[in-house]
Amino acid sequence: MPPILLSDLTDHVATFTLNRPEAMNALTRELYAELEQAVRRAHADPEVRCVIVTGAGRAFCSGDDVKQIMLGEQRDATTARLREVRPRPTPAAAAILECDKPVIAAVNGPAVGWGMDLSLFADIRVASTAAKFGELFIKRGLVADLGGLWRLPQVVGPAKAAELCFTGDVISAEEALAIGLVSRVVAPEELLPTARELAARIAKNPPIAMRYMKEGLRRARNASMEEMGAYVGSSLAYLFTTEDHREGALSFVERREPVFKGR
């Protein structure tokens, strides 16, 4: 059997491709686990400076494999985890949300159910004109994961998030762009080159400062101005001591491209 998650590391960019095209990249427990482990490895790997998540074939991700997770033998394991005294977030969701490296979702086709939530866990979403988005959970008698209930209101605003979650409507890539769900829409053949070019520009920047930048944006979702001011001060106090900061300043003065080493 071919691998259900493809991994590639090129020029400090890790690309993870959901590889169940015959099932529109529907998620099984095995694929959830592989995605979680791959992202956690990228988080810990100093060679990785940016992550891309995409799908093989014509879909990004159609959400849970309904036959296996909702109706099959995997249903009991899922229910048992959710009935714990203190249920934890979906491990794959937590891995992506906690990843220190910038994450780009290259949405090549339908991203519905947990597939839409998966795209929302990313920091940046780039979509093909063939992409579609839908929070279908209400149509299955369920609620969305953290992507729909927590991240979506932050990205598109509470009213639009409520409309998408309450109706379960599927929207086009063009509408996703109009409401700010994605940052750009490109032709299908341009999607991965566009995502990789963006990832390469991110990966050229100093990785220590990038981690602090991402953490700052993460904290800003719920922090006060005073809390963010304290974070900025403590971050700069450390970053001023790094070799990468010195390289950034020297390269500016010397009018050359900087070479950052993560030190």
C-alpha positions in Angstrom: 0.0 0.0 0.0 1.3 3.5 -0.8 2.0 5.8 2.2 -1.0 7.8 3.4 1.1 10.8 4.2 3.9 12.0 1.9 6.7 14.0 3.4 9.4 16.1 1.8 12.0 18.5 3.1 13.6 20.9 0.6 15.5 24.1 1.4 14.2 24.3 5.0 10.5 23.8 3.8 8.7 20.6 5.0 5.8 19.6 2.7 3.2 17.1 4.0 0.7 15.7 1.5 -2.4 13.8 2.6 -2.3 10.8 0.2 -5.6 9.1 0.1 -6.8 10.5 -3.2 -9.2 7.7 -3.9 -11.1 8.7 -0.7 -10.6 12.5 -1.2 -8.0 12.4 1.5 -10.6 11.5 4.2 -9.0 11.1 7.6 -8.6 7.8 9.3 -7.1 7.4 12.8 -3.9 6.3 11.2 -3.7 9.4 9.0 -4.6 11.6 12.0 -1.7 10.0 13.9 0.8 10.3 11.0 -0.1 14.0 10.5 0.4 14.7 14.2 3.7 13.0 14.3 5.0 14.6 11.1 4.1 18.1 12.3 5.7 17.5 15.8 8.9 16.3 14.1 8.9 19.5 12.0 8.4 21.6 15.1 11.4 20.0 16.7 13.7 19.9 13.6 16.0 22.9 13.4 16.3 22.3 9.6 12.6 23.1 9.2 11.7 26.8 8.9 8.3 26.5 7.3 5.6 23.9 6.7 3.2 23.3 3.8 0.2 21.0 4.1 -1.7 20.0 1.0 -3.7 17.1 -0.5 -3.0 14.6 -3.3 -5.5 14.3 -6.2 -8.5 16.5 -6.6 -9.3 17.2 -2.9 -7.5 18.9 0.0 -9.3 16.9 2.7 -12.9 15.7 2.9 -12.9 15.5 6.6 -13.3 12.3 8.6 -13.7 9.0 6.9 -17.3 8.6 7.8 -17.4 4.8 7.4 -14.4 4.2 9.7 -14.6 7.0 12.3 -18.3 7.7 12.6 -19.9 4.3 11.7 -17.1 1.8 11.9 -14.8 0.2 14.5 -12.9 3.4 15.1 -16.0 5.1 16.5 -15.6 3.6 19.9 -12.0 4.7 20.3 -12.9 8.3 19.3 -15.9 8.3 21.8 -13.7 7.0 24.6 -11.2 9.8 24.1 -13.9 12.4 24.1 -15.5 11.0 27.3 -12.3 11.4 29.4 -12.7 13.6 32.5 -10.7 16.3 30.9 -10.9 15.8 27.1 -7.9 17.0 25.2 -8.0 18.8 21.8 -7.6 16.5 18.8 -3.9 15.6 18.9 -3.3 16.5 15.2 -5.0 19.9 15.7 -2.9 20.6 18.8 0.3 19.7 16.9 -0.4 22.2 14.2 -1.6 24.9 16.4 1.4 24.5 18.7 4.0 24.3 15.9 6.6 27.0 16.2 7.2 27.1 12.4 4.8 29.0 10.1 2.3 26.7 8.5 0.8 27.2 5.0 -2.3 25.3 3.8 -2.1 24.9 0.0 -5.8 24.1 -0.5 -5.9 22.3 -3.9 -9.6 21.2 -3.8 -12.5 20.6 -1.4 -11.7 21.3 2.2 -14.8 20.3 4.2 -15.6 19.2 7.7 -12.3 18.6 9.5 -10.6 19.3 6.2 -11.7 23.0 6.5 -10.7 23.0 10.1 -7.3 21.6 9.1 -6.8 24.6 6.7 -7.8 26.9 9.6 -5.1 25.5 11.9 -2.6 26.9 9.4 -1.3 30.5 9.7 -1.8 31.2 6.0 -4.2 29.6 3.4 -3.5 29.7 -0.4 -6.3 28.2 -2.5 -6.7 26.8 -6.0 -9.7 28.0 -8.0 -10.9 24.4 -7.5 -11.0 24.7 -3.7 -14.2 24.7 -1.8 -14.8 25.2 2.0 -17.5 23.9 4.2 -18.1 23.4 8.0 -20.3 20.4 7.5 -20.4 19.3 11.1 -24.0 20.5 11.8 -25.2 18.3 8.9 -23.8 15.3 10.8 -25.3 16.3 14.1 -22.0 17.4 15.5 -20.0 20.6 16.4 -16.9 21.8 14.6 -13.4 21.2 16.1 -11.2 24.1 17.2 -10.8 25.2 13.6 -14.5 26.1 13.2 -15.4 27.2 16.7 -12.2 29.0 17.7 -10.1 29.9 14.7 -12.8 30.7 12.1 -14.3 33.6 14.1 -10.8 35.0 14.5 -10.2 34.8 10.7 -13.6 35.9 9.2 -15.4 37.5 12.2 -18.0 36.0 14.5 -21.1 36.7 12.3 -19.7 35.1 9.2 -18.3 32.2 11.2 -21.8 31.7 12.7 -23.4 31.7 9.3 -21.0 29.1 8.0 -21.2 26.9 11.1 -25.0 27.1 11.4 -25.8 26.4 7.8 -23.0 24.0 6.8 -22.9 25.8 3.5 -20.1 25.1 1.1 -18.4 28.2 -0.4 -16.2 28.7 -3.4 -12.5 29.8 -3.4 -13.6 33.2 -4.7 -16.0 33.7 -1.7 -13.3 32.5 0.7 -11.0 35.2 -0.7 -13.7 37.8 -0.4 -14.3 37.1 3.3 -10.6 36.8 4.2 -10.6 33.0 4.7 -7.7 32.7 2.2 -5.1 35.2 1.3 -4.9 34.4 -2.4 -6.5 32.2 -5.1 -4.5 30.9 -8.1 -5.0 28.5 -10.9 -4.6 24.8 -10.0 -1.2 24.4 -11.7 0.1 27.5 -9.9 -0.9 26.4 -6.4 2.1 24.5 -5.2 4.6 26.8 -6.9 2.9 29.8 -5.2 2.9 28.1 -1.8 6.5 27.1 -2.2 7.6 30.5 -3.3 5.9 32.0 -0.2 7.4 29.3 2.1 10.9 30.0 0.6 10.6 33.7 1.4 9.5 32.9 4.9 12.3 30.3 5.3 15.0 32.9 4.3 14.2 34.9 7.5 15.9 34.3 10.9 14.3 31.3 12.5 14.6 32.4 16.1 12.9 35.7 15.4 10.3 33.9 13.3 9.4 31.7 16.3 9.0 34.7 18.5 7.0 36.5 15.8 4.6 33.5 15.5 4.3 33.3 19.3 3.5 37.0 19.5 0.7 36.6 16.9 -0.6 33.6 18.9 -0.7 35.5 22.2 -2.2 38.6 20.6 -5.5 36.7 20.0 -6.4 37.0 23.7 -3.8 39.3 25.4 -4.2 42.9 26.6 -2.0 45.7 25.3 0.0 45.6 28.5 0.6 41.9 28.2 1.7 42.3 24.6 4.0 45.2 25.5 5.7 43.0 28.1 6.0 40.2 25.5 7.6 42.6 23.0 10.0 43.9 25.5 11.2 40.5 26.8 11.4 39.1 23.2 13.5 42.0 22.0 15.8 41.8 25.0 16.7 38.3 23.9 16.7 38.8 20.1 19.1 41.7 20.4 21.7 39.2 21.7 21.4 36.7 18.8 23.9 36.3 15.9 21.0 36.5 13.5 20.2 40.0 14.7 23.8 41.1 14.2 23.8 39.5 10.7 20.6 41.3 9.8 22.1 44.7 10.9 25.4 44.1 9.2 23.9 43.0 6.0 21.8 46.1 5.9 24.9 48.3 6.5 27.0 46.3 4.0 24.1 46.3 1.4 24.1 42.5 0.9 21.7 39.7 1.3 21.7 38.3 4.9 22.5 34.7 5.7 20.7 33.6 8.9 21.8 30.5 10.8 19.4 30.3 13.6 21.8 31.4 16.3 
